[in-house]
């Protein structure tokens, strides 16, 4: 779950930065990388960013309000003792 949260944060940050660059400079970075706004690569990236945002909305609900970005070392050490 920690890895899913971290990847989701990174993808949402990429999406937010792309929107910021597009708003300020009228330049779509994802479209530039994948040679067009409706190419397969662009659609996959936009879909992954949308799924990551949905995950960041749902994850705290599933985990009773906690969004973990770090593993719990204390709990792991107690299980090994």
VENZIFEN-V29901 format. One record per helix or strand of 3 or more residues. SS is the DSSP state (@ for helix, = for strand). FROM is the first residue (numbers start at 1). LEN is the number of residues. If there is no record, write none. Layout:
ss=SS from=FROM len=LEN
ss=SS from=FROM len=LEN
//
This chain:
ss=@ from=2 len=24
ss=@ from=29 len=5
ss=@ from=40 len=23
ss=@ from=73 len=8
//
